[in-house]
Every structure is written in C-alpha cells, then in structure tokens.
Amino acid sequence: MNKVRIGIIGAGRIGKIHADNLRRHPQAEIVAIGDLFADDELVDWANARGIPVVTNDSEDIINNPDIDVVFICSSTDSHVPLIKQAARKGKHIFCEKPISMDIRQTEEALEEVRRAGVQLQVGFNRRFDHNFRRVRGHVEAGAIGEVQLIKITSRDPIPPPEDYIEVSGGIFMDMMIHDFDMARYLSGSEVEEVFAQGGVLVDPAFARYDDIDTAIVTLRFTNGAFGVIDCSRKAVYGYDQRAEAFGSKGVATADNDYPNTAVLSTEDGIWRDKPPHFFLERYNAAYVLETEQFIDCVLNGSAVPVSGEDGWQAEKIAWAAKRSLHERRVVKLTELDDRNEDELAERQTEGR
C-alpha cells in the first residue's frame, strides 16, 4: 500500500480538524466525508479541500471499495455500530473517544475488530503531546526509578452548554476519560482500584443531569503506585493541563504550555501569559501527530500506538469512578468481571 484512502464520518469540529491534518500527510488521500446533516456549506468546505464526495449516509463511506480507512468522528452513540460495519468491510478504523458509554458494547466492537484483523486506534490525543511524551519517556527510561505517585490536573476554561451536558455521558466518561488514559500511559501500569468524590460547584445545570463539574479521583495501580486526578469544568485563567510522575529516584513533571516564557517581575507583582484557552490551541500539534502515526501504522502494518484495548481500559476506570461516586466506596475494576451481565447493564443505566 503506497497511499491510504480515507473516509471521514462526522463533519463536526473534530472531523474537520482531522481532515485538515490528514491533508498534510503525503500518503493520505481523503476520498469522502459524511455527516448526517451534510448541506451546501459542507459541500463548499469539502470542495475547497479537494474532497470529492460528500454524503449524509455513512454506508456510502463504509461500502466504498476505494476507501481503506474510516475515521469515526460522529456522536458517541454511533461509534459501536460504525466500528462493527467498518471492520466487517475490512476497513482500518480511527475512532474518537470514548468507543461507547457501555462497556459490553465496547467489548463487542473490539471482538469484531479482532475477528476482522483490522487496525483500530482510539483518539486519546494527549498521549501525543510533547510534554506528556517527555514524562513518559523518563518513566520508561527508569530516570525516576520505581513509579510511586501519578498526579494529574485537568481543568477546562469554561463549562459546556447545557445541551451538551445532557448527552455527554458525564464528567468521568466525557472529560476525565482522557486523564484515566493518561494515568495508565504515564504509570505504565493498569488501574485496579478507584475512589471518586465530586460535586456541583460551577454550574447547577450539571445536577439536572445527575452529573458533577468538580471531582477528585484517586487510583491504585497494579504495580502498587497511587494516582490522584483533580478535575474542574471551569478554570478562569485558561486551560490547565499538568502532570507529574514521582518515583524512587526523582520526579518528572509537565507544566502547561504558554504563548511565551517571558515573565515580568516588579515590586508590584509577577506576571506571565495565561495558558492556552482550550484544547484546540494546547493540543494542535498532538492532533497532527496522532493522525500521522496512525497512517504510518496502516501503511507499515505495525501496531497502533493507542489501541481499542486502551480505550476499553479507560472506559472501565470511568465506569468504576461513576460507581464509586454514587456508592461512596472504593470500586475494584475486577468487579466488572465478577458481576453478571444483567447486573452490570442495570448498574450502568442507573449511573447515567
């Protein structure tokens, strides 16, 4: 394979970001883009980028024999059916997070991918951030010794609108799932226990959907290390994304990115620029790198850097955090294996 031919399903903000980034790859060609609400505006947008096909039917992309790879950037409730359909057609898949909001459905999708023998990468873009990759590199090289503590701060600049809150799946599945993946990535270990606390401190709209806007989650890893994640839907000073890996020989930290490193210090105080306002500014380069690496893996037949298993593990942690919050107790991830399917389905429904 000398060139990867791509179809994108979902032409919202993230779908268009991936399209623009894929156009930079010399061995990627976007054949089609689809969206349920495709209109003349999308046609004009696609024409300006040389994308020949625009459709409002995802099957036009999945059934297209000229397409090798499907990017799934549509709403979360569509991910599992689209993954299954694409896998059955032998398409490699890039899917935005989360794969689904139901662990059993995610397992079914991953089984379909395994049977088809295709690649599936999950869109955990933060793994490709230059700061977090450096911390991970220090951990892998043994520079900080045995990992003992992982600390992650994740705070959005503004809360989402209420119509988004209603369908988001909640703070653990929508927002903190990135942090759960980052905890696994930085520690190099799986999570075995979760304890979550949280409340509504920012916007009462969250309470109307059995959601919270402020949370602290503590983790215990299988290697004995601990993790702490603090999360807020509103940080008035900008997008706050920091991480720390502490070990027996030292510590590796990742601070926020800033527009510059200049600091003004006078007798009246000390000033520096705020961090980037939101994720598009902070993770722009990471979005580029994640698509580049995915395309390279498809071309070379190598394993993708963020697999469906990674997506599934993060979802399990999110599920455990939701249960912990509602039941006010430590939740072991092995409980997912111990419960029968009917009980698990009932508990997932109750926690939504």
Helices and strands as residue ranges (DSSP letters): E 4-9, H 13-22, E 28-34, H 40-48, E 53-55, H 58-62, E 69-72, G 76-78, H 79-88, E 92-95, H 103-116, E 120-122, G 125-128, H 130-140, E 147-155, H 162-167, H 171-174, H 177-187, E 191-199, G 204-209, E 214-221, E 226-232, E 240-247, E 250-254, E 263-266, E 269-272, H 279-282, H 284-300, H 308-327, E 331-332, H 335-338, H 341-350
